[in-house]
Amino acid sequence: MLEKFIVEGDELPQWMRTSFVDANGEIYLACGAVGNEMSVSLCMAHDGVTMVRDGGHAYAPVTWLAREYPRHADEVRKIAEIVRTWATRAPAVVS
């Protein structure tokens, strides 16, 4: 089971403002947030990492993103903490 969260706003496309939380608490963010979406997706597939697909876009686990893209690790972790906070007190879709 996945919970989907969408941040309000119009500065970024909705898919970039979307995240997911699985039953184990793993947070998934848009692959396009750290680089070329296709390249990131291919790297995930090569590593055998579970991805979430939604609306034609791929979402990667935060733990994998932070490890594989250290340049973005701090930002990814900050976003994950915000999503984690929402997940503990918010309805399934935040928008």
Secondary structure, 3 states (H helix, E strand, C coil): CEEEEECCCCCCCHHHHEEEEECCCCEEEEHHHCCCHHHHHHHHHHHCCCCEEECCEEEEEHHHHHHHCHHHHHHHHHHHHHHHHHHHHCCCCCC
